[in-house]
Amino acid sequence: MSLGLYYKNELVGDISMSLEKFPKLWGLVGNIGILPKYRGKGLSNNLYYEGLSWLRSQKIKQFVGISSTDRVLSKAKKMKRKVIMTSLKI
C-alpha cells in the first residue's frame, strides 16, 4: 500500500506500507519521503498519521519502521513508539 501527498497536482510526498503474516500479522512502514522544498512543514506527520490509520483499519496492532536517520528516529520517540535500534552507521 502506498499513499501520496499532493499539492496543486504535484506529488510532494509518499509513504509505503505492507502487511506481513509471519510469524504473526504485523505492519511494515517501509518508506516515507517528502520533496526537499516541502520539508520542514510537518507534512511527514500527516503521512505517518494516515499510514498508521490505514494499518489500524487492517487490525494491525504492531508495526515496524526502518530509518537510517536519527531525525526520523527522534520523531518515533516523540510519537511514543518503542525504538529498538537507533541507526546503522556504515
C-alpha positions as a printed NumPy array, in Angstrom:
array([[  0.   ,   0.   ,   0.   ],
       [  1.295,   3.423,  -0.886],
       [ -0.242,   6.801,  -0.085],
       [  0.675,  10.013,  -1.89 ],
       [  0.522,  13.587,  -0.661],
       [ -0.286,  16.128,  -3.37 ],
       [ -0.101,  19.912,  -3.572],
       [ -1.58 ,  21.541,  -6.692],
       [ -1.45 ,  18.26 ,  -8.65 ],
       [  2.222,  17.701,  -7.717],
       [  3.226,  14.622,  -5.744],
       [  5.195,  16.116,  -2.849],
       [  5.437,  13.092,  -0.552],
       [  4.591,   9.443,  -0.117],
       [  4.565,   6.62 ,   2.39 ],
       [  4.598,   2.9  ,   1.683],
       [  3.393,   0.15 ,   3.985],
       [  2.851,  -3.565,   3.813],
       [  1.163,  -6.287,   5.81 ],
       [  3.283,  -9.235,   6.859],
       [  1.873, -12.529,   8.142],
       [  4.872, -14.334,   9.591],
       [  5.226, -15.201,  12.43 ],
       [  2.028, -13.205,  13.115],
       [  0.176, -10.32 ,  11.492],
       [  2.143,  -7.071,  11.664],
       [  2.68 ,  -3.974,   9.556],
       [  5.793,  -2.54 ,   7.957],
       [  6.306,   1.154,   7.259],
       [  8.953,   0.78 ,   4.595],
       [  9.467,   4.23 ,   3.164],
       [  8.425,   7.827,   3.652],
       [  9.636,  10.749,   1.62 ],
       [  8.954,  14.454,   1.13 ],
       [ 10.386,  16.536,  -1.718],
       [ 13.157,  18.801,  -0.363],
       [ 11.35 ,  22.111,  -0.994],
       [  8.362,  20.89 ,   1.087],
       [ 10.329,  19.592,   4.092],
       [ 10.05 ,  21.254,   7.484],
       [  6.317,  21.915,   7.113],
       [  5.044,  18.95 ,   9.152],
       [  3.915,  17.013,   6.076],
       [  5.618,  13.794,   7.184],
       [  3.437,  13.917,  10.304],
       [  0.364,  13.874,   8.051],
       [  1.708,  10.907,   6.098],
       [  2.556,   8.985,   9.279],
       [ -0.908,   9.67 ,  10.678],
       [ -2.662,   8.442,   7.542],
       [ -0.342,   5.444,   7.228],
       [ -0.876,   4.388,  10.831],
       [ -4.626,   4.926,  10.442],
       [ -4.602,   2.554,   7.477],
       [ -2.622,  -0.042,   9.458],
       [ -5.129,   0.215,  12.321],
       [ -8.008,  -0.232,   9.866],
       [ -6.359,  -3.506,   8.845],
       [ -6.415,  -4.647,  12.516],
       [ -2.642,  -4.212,  12.86 ],
       [ -1.554,  -3.804,  16.479],
       [  2.201,  -3.906,  15.902],
       [  4.234,  -2.272,  13.18 ],
       [  7.881,  -1.857,  12.315],
       [  9.531,   1.116,  10.66 ],
       [ 13.058,   1.388,   9.365],
       [ 15.153,   4.54 ,   9.187],
       [ 18.745,   5.463,   8.567],
       [ 18.457,   8.925,  10.115],
       [ 18.479,   9.995,  13.748],
       [ 15.92 ,  12.73 ,  12.945],
       [ 13.262,  10.228,  11.918],
       [ 14.031,   8.032,  14.909],
       [ 13.629,  11.004,  17.251],
       [ 10.193,  11.583,  15.678],
       [  9.267,   7.991,  16.549],
       [ 10.255,   8.627,  20.165],
       [  8.079,  11.762,  20.24 ],
       [  5.19 ,   9.63 ,  18.975],
       [  5.842,   7.346,  21.986],
       [  6.93 ,   4.48 ,  19.742],
       [  9.411,   1.946,  21.028],
       [ 12.708,   2.325,  19.183],
       [ 14.551,  -0.969,  19.101],
       [ 17.619,   0.039,  17.102],
       [ 18.81 ,   3.606,  16.746],
       [ 20.641,   3.924,  13.46 ],
       [ 23.153,   1.951,  11.491],
       [ 26.38 ,   3.833,  10.798],
       [ 28.487,   2.421,   7.997]])
